[in-house]
Amino acid sequence: MDYLRINKDAWEKRTKLHVESTFYDVDSFKKGRCSLNPIELNQLRSVQGKSLLHLQCHFGLDTLSWARLGADVTGVDFSSDAIKQANALKQALGLSAHFIESDVIQFGKTNTQQFDIVFTSYGVLCWLPNLADWATTVAKSLRAGGEFHLVEFHTVSDLLSGYAYFPNSEPSVEEEGTYTENCDGETSTVVTWSHPISEVVNALINAGLTIESFSEHPYSPYNCFDGLEFVPDLGYQMLYNGHQVPLVYSIKARKVS
Ligand SMILES: C[S@@+](CC[C@H](N)C(=O)[O-])C[C@H]1O[C@@H](n2cnc3c(N)ncnc32)[C@H](O)[C@@H]1O
């Protein structure tokens, strides 16, 4: 199965909807809104003057937000429409950024630049069959002493939504709509893999990175799953038997040498 072709087609379709959506609210972004959330802003702290590689950057809102905060940014995504939109936004806003259209693993094989920071967030790992290759890409892209930051949806919430926690040998192949409010019943075939947190942690360790912090968060900044309820000032939560479900986790790791 050509999972890259199938998923790329889905993301080309999704990107068109996302750029127009209230969910991504490009108009307010153009007026100066930062698209980053407190979880990643607090974890990365100052990016001023640092080189930052954003893997699976979608159409660049977060990448360009890091640029507005002073980082020298490079974004990578395999969707040509996403990269086109990211470049158009960059130009319209007069920001400096470099966007590359590539599968993330292919990028890791050919890239020779090393960055101070590698960042990736919210809905990225499920598209990748092999986290060992992904972690190698991350490690190779960092300079010695550089930092990796992952902010990802928690796999326990996937479990409660009916997905496997422990990987099946076969990926999940589904006909699915997207998460923005303007989806309007439009669906695409998507191929995804579940990755338990132990697999993520072990992939990073095996790639030679040192994990410096691991956090779990009961609130998601995004209303993109069934069964979420809004809590003012905190975000969206999910309750299971009256208890909060972990919705997001974040990892900071370093390439020590
Ligand atoms: C859920 S989005 C990431 C969300 C992002 N934080 C945002 O909202 O701006 C997932 C992104 O991964 C990209 N993607 C999926 N598989 C990929 C791959 N193998 N290589 C590169 N990009 C990929 C998609 O095109 C999409 O832009």
The ligand as a Gaussian input file, in Angstrom:
#p B3LYP/6-31G(d) Opt

LIG

0 1
 C       -2.288000      17.521000      12.043000
 S       -1.138000      18.318000      11.016000
 C        0.006000      19.040000      12.083000
 C       -0.690000      20.079000      12.782000
 C        0.082000      21.342000      12.957000
 N        0.586000      21.381000      14.297000
 C       -0.850000      22.501000      12.691000
 O       -2.008000      22.447000      13.098000
 O       -0.437000      23.446000      12.080000
 C       -0.185000      16.998000      10.360000
 C        0.733000      17.466000       9.222000
 O        1.614000      16.368000       8.922000
 C        1.837000      16.369000       7.521000
 N        2.332000      15.042000       7.182000
 C        1.718000      13.837000       7.333000
 N        2.543000      12.822000       6.977000
 C        3.712000      13.402000       6.601000
 C        4.957000      12.889000       6.142000
 N        5.154000      11.579000       5.995000
 N        5.949000      13.752000       5.858000
 C        5.757000      15.113000       5.989000
 N        4.588000      15.657000       6.411000
 C        3.583000      14.810000       6.722000
 C        0.501000      16.766000       6.908000
 O        0.630000      17.264000       5.598000
 C        0.036000      17.814000       7.934000
 O        0.415000      19.090000       7.501000

